[in-house]
Amino acid sequence: MNSILYNLREFWQFTGFSNCSIANIIMICVGLIFIYLAIKKEWEPLLLVPIGFGIIIGNIPIFHGLNIGIYEKGSVLNILYQGVKQGWYPPLIFLGIGAMTDFSALISRPKLVIIGAAAQMGIFGAYMLAMYLGFSPNEAGAIGIIGGADGPTAIFLSSQLAPELMGAIAVSAYSYMALVPVIQKPIMLALTSKKERLIKMEKQRPVSQKEKIIFPIVAFLITAFIVPSGLPLLGMLFFGNLLKESGVTRRLAETARGPLIDIVTILIGLTVGCSTQADVFLTSNSLKIFALGLISFIIATTSGVLFVKFLNLFLKEGHKINPLIGNAGVSAVPDSARVSEVVGREADPSNHLLMHAMGPNVAGVIGSAVAAGILLGFLK
């Protein structure tokens, strides 16, 4: 009888009920909220479902020493997490993004690239705020990249500069990507007048196939020579685009933008979620990172819209740019461009801004990778 009771007590010590804390319950609830928003509201379900379930997995209370936790060296989860920790997954994501992206809107109107550049002010604004709050330069750089609204870039940079903050930075970046329509629309309405929202932009010129093939090669050479430290992201982005536009590597392009990016998205979302283990994640720094992430996103959106308004001071009537596409300078493709379209059509149902907004939107993808390269170059 005593032996049976001893075995039962020993079994109890290995259960989640015995090792559970209030912090675990809080994080499991956060994971459930992510899944709810993904399914009910359809906010970035391809990201929030894996991250949300990963949060639940990572916060199941375990008896340390079983070698199953994500931070226990040699465990299955720890091995999968190396793709995040060592920065393997983000370049593969960028390969898929390149194979999905049509740069025609940017090629047609190259000046739109400066809108994407202006929106990166959110990155450097958050960097300075993080420094003010006491974060080290490396930590501040990793936090600031959240303003680019690019989850893979945030993971890549934080893996290089501040791996201890990676979980909070990654979850913050993906959370704000999912909240693009909620955050950006009020800012756009507050910063633009009714007259500005009614601006109809001139029709884009047709882009030839030759231009589409030349663009990724030339753009890569220019950006890589300026910021060599951004090579892993920029190289894979433009390589993926060349696969798409060359016309002779269709199978490779379809693999990159289909099965490959789907597999990596599952792995990156699940392992990032698992990394939010309560005893590591629930800290005052995590709350600061979420606040700074929101501020950087607001600065990025504001900078993009205001920069277009500034440009319009020098443009003639008929050639002005609708400031509503300024929000699309962040890297959340194509969600921020869709917000431009929705807000524009609310002002004038006949005014379609989506294709115009895609110019600064894809420029934002390039801009966030360049910004990450700049930060990596002078901080590491």
CORCORZI-V640683 format. One record per residue. N is the residue number from 1. SS is DSSP state (alpha for helix, beta for strand, coil for the rest). PSI is psi as a letter, one per 30 degrees, with the letter a starting at -180 (none if undefined). NEAR is the number of other ideal C-beta (glycine too) atoms within 10 Angstrom. Layout:
N;SS;PSI;NEAR / N;SS;PSI;NEAR
//
This chain:
1;coil;e;5 / 2;alpha;e;6 / 3;alpha;e;7 / 4;alpha;e;8 / 5;alpha;e;9 / 6;alpha;e;10 / 7;alpha;e;10 / 8;alpha;e;10 / 9;alpha;e;10 / 10;alpha;e;9 / 11;alpha;e;10 / 12;alpha;e;11 / 13;alpha;f;10 / 14;alpha;f;12 / 15;coil;l;12 / 16;alpha;e;12 / 17;alpha;e;7 / 18;alpha;e;12 / 19;alpha;g;15 / 20;coil;k;15 / 21;coil;l;13 / 22;alpha;e;9 / 23;alpha;e;15 / 24;alpha;e;21 / 25;alpha;e;13 / 26;alpha;e;13 / 27;alpha;e;23 / 28;alpha;e;19 / 29;alpha;e;13 / 30;alpha;e;21 / 31;alpha;e;21 / 32;alpha;e;14 / 33;alpha;e;13 / 34;alpha;e;29 / 35;alpha;e;18 / 36;alpha;e;13 / 37;alpha;e;19 / 38;alpha;e;21 / 39;alpha;e;13 / 40;alpha;e;9 / 41;coil;f;14 / 42;coil;h;10 / 43;coil;j;20 / 44;coil;h;22 / 45;alpha;e;17 / 46;alpha;f;13 / 47;alpha;e;22 / 48;alpha;e;26 / 49;alpha;e;19 / 50;alpha;e;24 / 51;alpha;e;30 / 52;alpha;e;24 / 53;alpha;e;19 / 54;alpha;e;26 / 55;alpha;e;29 / 56;alpha;e;20 / 57;alpha;e;18 / 58;alpha;f;29 / 59;coil;g;28 / 60;coil;k;16 / 61;coil;k;16 / 62;coil;l;18 / 63;coil;j;13 / 64;coil;k;10 / 65;coil;f;9 / 66;coil;f;10 / 67;coil;h;12 / 68;coil;f;14 / 69;coil;l;18 / 70;coil;f;25 / 71;coil;g;15 / 72;coil;j;15 / 73;coil;k;8 / 74;coil;f;7 / 75;coil;l;15 / 76;alpha;e;11 / 77;alpha;e;18 / 78;alpha;e;18 / 79;alpha;e;12 / 80;alpha;e;16 / 81;alpha;f;24 / 82;alpha;f;13 / 83;alpha;e;18 / 84;alpha;e;28 / 85;alpha;e;17 / 86;coil;f;11 / 87;coil;g;20 / 88;alpha;e;16 / 89;alpha;e;26 / 90;alpha;e;26 / 91;alpha;e;20 / 92;alpha;e;22 / 93;alpha;e;24 / 94;alpha;e;29 / 95;alpha;e;27 / 96;alpha;e;25 / 97;alpha;e;24 / 98;alpha;e;28 / 99;alpha;f;26 / 100;alpha;f;17 / 101;coil;k;25 / 102;coil;j;15 / 103;coil;g;24 / 104;alpha;e;21 / 105;alpha;e;23 / 106;alpha;e;24 / 107;alpha;e;20 / 108;alpha;e;18 / 109;coil;i;18 / 110;alpha;f;11 / 111;alpha;f;13 / 112;alpha;f;26 / 113;alpha;f;19 / 114;alpha;f;16 / 115;alpha;e;29 / 116;alpha;e;28 / 117;alpha;e;20 / 118;alpha;e;25 / 119;coil;f;35 / 120;coil;f;28 / 121;alpha;f;20 / 122;alpha;e;30 / 123;alpha;e;29 / 124;alpha;f;20 / 125;alpha;e;20 / 126;alpha;e;29 / 127;alpha;e;25 / 128;alpha;e;11 / 129;alpha;e;19 / 130;alpha;e;24 / 131;alpha;e;16 / 132;alpha;e;9 / 133;coil;g;15 / 134;coil;g;10 / 135;coil;l;22 / 136;coil;l;13 / 137;alpha;e;15 / 138;alpha;e;19 / 139;alpha;e;23 / 140;alpha;e;23 / 141;alpha;e;29 / 142;alpha;e;33 / 143;alpha;e;33 / 144;alpha;e;31 / 145;alpha;f;33 / 146;alpha;e;35 / 147;alpha;f;34 / 148;alpha;f;33 / 149;coil;h;34 / 150;coil;j;32 / 151;alpha;e;31 / 152;alpha;e;29 / 153;alpha;e;27 / 154;alpha;e;32 / 155;alpha;e;28 / 156;alpha;e;28 / 157;alpha;e;35 / 158;alpha;e;30 / 159;alpha;f;22 / 160;alpha;e;21 / 161;alpha;e;24 / 162;coil;i;22 / 163;alpha;f;16 / 164;alpha;f;11 / 165;alpha;g;21 / 166;alpha;e;23 / 167;alpha;e;27 / 168;alpha;e;27 / 169;alpha;e;30 / 170;alpha;e;26 / 171;alpha;e;26 / 172;alpha;e;24 / 173;alpha;e;31 / 174;alpha;e;27 / 175;alpha;e;23 / 176;alpha;f;25 / 177;alpha;e;25 / 178;alpha;f;24 / 179;coil;g;19 / 180;alpha;e;23 / 181;alpha;e;16 / 182;alpha;e;12 / 183;alpha;e;19 / 184;alpha;e;29 / 185;alpha;e;18 / 186;alpha;e;11 / 187;alpha;e;19 / 188;alpha;e;23 / 189;alpha;e;15 / 190;alpha;f;9 / 191;alpha;f;19 / 192;coil;k;22 / 193;coil;l;10 / 194;alpha;e;9 / 195;alpha;e;8 / 196;alpha;e;18 / 197;alpha;f;19 / 198;coil;f;14 / 199;coil;k;22 / 200;coil;k;15 / 201;coil;l;19 / 202;coil;l;11 / 203;coil;k;9 / 204;coil;k;16 / 205;coil;l;10 / 206;coil;k;8 / 207;coil;k;16 / 208;coil;l;11 / 209;alpha;e;10 / 210;alpha;e;9 / 211;alpha;e;15 / 212;alpha;e;19 / 213;alpha;e;15 / 214;alpha;e;14 / 215;alpha;e;20 / 216;alpha;e;23 / 217;alpha;e;13 / 218;alpha;e;11 / 219;alpha;e;19 / 220;alpha;e;21 / 221;alpha;e;12 / 222;alpha;e;11 / 223;alpha;e;22 / 224;alpha;e;17 / 225;alpha;e;8 / 226;alpha;e;12 / 227;coil;i;20 / 228;alpha;f;12 / 229;alpha;f;19 / 230;alpha;g;26 / 231;alpha;e;16 / 232;alpha;e;20 / 233;alpha;e;32 / 234;alpha;e;29 / 235;alpha;e;18 / 236;alpha;e;24 / 237;alpha;e;28 / 238;alpha;f;26 / 239;alpha;e;20 / 240;alpha;e;28 / 241;alpha;e;29 / 242;alpha;e;21 / 243;alpha;e;23 / 244;alpha;e;24 / 245;alpha;f;23 / 246;coil;f;15 / 247;coil;f;11 / 248;coil;g;8 / 249;coil;h;15 / 250;alpha;e;11 / 251;alpha;e;9 / 252;alpha;e;18 / 253;alpha;e;23 / 254;alpha;e;14 / 255;alpha;e;16 / 256;alpha;e;25 / 257;alpha;f;20 / 258;alpha;c;13 / 259;alpha;e;11 / 260;alpha;e;18 / 261;alpha;e;21 / 262;alpha;e;12 / 263;alpha;e;13 / 264;alpha;e;20 / 265;alpha;e;19 / 266;alpha;e;14 / 267;alpha;e;19 / 268;alpha;e;28 / 269;alpha;e;26 / 270;alpha;e;24 / 271;alpha;e;28 / 272;alpha;e;28 / 273;alpha;e;30 / 274;alpha;f;27 / 275;coil;f;24 / 276;coil;h;25 / 277;coil;k;21 / 278;alpha;e;21 / 279;alpha;f;12 / 280;alpha;e;15 / 281;alpha;e;20 / 282;coil;i;19 / 283;coil;l;13 / 284;alpha;e;7 / 285;alpha;e;16 / 286;alpha;e;18 / 287;alpha;e;11 / 288;alpha;e;18 / 289;alpha;e;28 / 290;alpha;e;17 / 291;alpha;e;14 / 292;alpha;e;24 / 293;alpha;e;26 / 294;alpha;e;18 / 295;alpha;e;17 / 296;alpha;e;30 / 297;alpha;e;29 / 298;alpha;e;19 / 299;alpha;e;22 / 300;alpha;e;37 / 301;alpha;e;29 / 302;alpha;e;22 / 303;alpha;e;24 / 304;alpha;e;31 / 305;alpha;e;28 / 306;alpha;e;16 / 307;alpha;e;22 / 308;alpha;e;29 / 309;alpha;e;16 / 310;alpha;e;12 / 311;alpha;e;17 / 312;alpha;f;17 / 313;coil;f;7 / 314;coil;g;8 / 315;coil;k;12 / 316;coil;l;7 / 317;coil;k;7 / 318;coil;f;9 / 319;coil;g;10 / 320;coil;l;19 / 321;coil;k;24 / 322;coil;k;24 / 323;alpha;f;25 / 324;alpha;f;32 / 325;alpha;f;33 / 326;alpha;f;34 / 327;alpha;f;33 / 328;alpha;g;39 / 329;alpha;f;35 / 330;coil;l;35 / 331;coil;g;33 / 332;coil;i;30 / 333;coil;k;20 / 334;coil;g;17 / 335;alpha;e;20 / 336;alpha;e;30 / 337;alpha;e;27 / 338;alpha;e;19 / 339;alpha;e;26 / 340;alpha;e;29 / 341;alpha;e;21 / 342;alpha;e;15 / 343;alpha;e;21 / 344;alpha;e;26 / 345;alpha;f;15 / 346;alpha;e;13 / 347;alpha;e;18 / 348;coil;j;15 / 349;coil;f;8 / 350;coil;f;7 / 351;coil;j;18 / 352;coil;j;15 / 353;coil;f;26 / 354;alpha;e;19 / 355;alpha;e;17 / 356;alpha;e;28 / 357;alpha;f;29 / 358;alpha;f;28 / 359;alpha;d;28 / 360;alpha;f;34 / 361;alpha;e;31 / 362;alpha;f;28 / 363;alpha;e;27 / 364;alpha;e;32 / 365;alpha;e;27 / 366;alpha;e;24 / 367;alpha;e;27 / 368;alpha;e;31 / 369;alpha;e;31 / 370;alpha;e;23 / 371;alpha;e;30 / 372;alpha;e;33 / 373;alpha;e;24 / 374;alpha;e;18 / 375;alpha;e;26 / 376;alpha;e;24 / 377;alpha;e;12 / 378;alpha;f;10 / 379;alpha;f;19 / 380;coil;none;11
//
